[in-house]
Structure formats: structure tokens, C-alpha cells
Amino acid sequence: MATLTRRAKSKSARGLALSSSLKGREPEAINTEALRGIISYLSYLYSEGEISDKAYKALVSQVLSTFVENSIRFKIERILDKLDQELEKAEEVLLDDILV
């Protein structure tokens, strides 16, 4: 158990270093990289016998659900941001027409 704790701590340290290197990147890229990392770690735990087959399947399912949810949220946010920009432009044009 001590080795697992030590390994987990080293993975946490790598996770912190990774998170600082993700600043300024697109959310979709971060989401994909996080998915890969989590699946890799779960696979490691499963291969080492630290989690059962049932737990592995449940955790992978949850991770994939979260990934899809985040992907959809990022797309919706991008669309809403574009719409907001277009509405601001249209508002400026209308105000200019009214004031002129």
C-alpha cells in the first residue's frame, strides 16, 4: 500500500505540473488530454489489480460520460459566445442608425 501511495503522490505531482502547462490552451484539448490521462491511470490501477473489473468499467463509463458532457458544454459555450458577439455588433449598428 505504501508503494501505491507513493506512486499516487508522484502522479499527483505530475498532474499539478501538467495543469500548469495547460494554461492558455483550448478547453477541448485539455478535456481530451485529461481523458487520456485518467483512462491511462485507471488502466494502470486495473492491470496492477488495485481495482476490480466491475469498478474499472464503472469508472471508465463515468469518465467517458463526463468527457462527453464537457465536450457538449464547450461547443454550446462557443456558439453562445459567437451569438453574443453578433448581437453586440447588430446593437451597435442599430444604435448608430438611430443616432445618425
JOLIN-V89474 format. One record per helix or strand. SS is the DSSP state (@ for helix, = for strand). FROM is the first residue (numbers start at 1). TO is the last residue. If there is no record, write none. Layout:
BEGIN
SS FROM TO
SS FROM TO
END
This chain:
BEGIN
@ 2 21
@ 27 47
@ 53 99
END
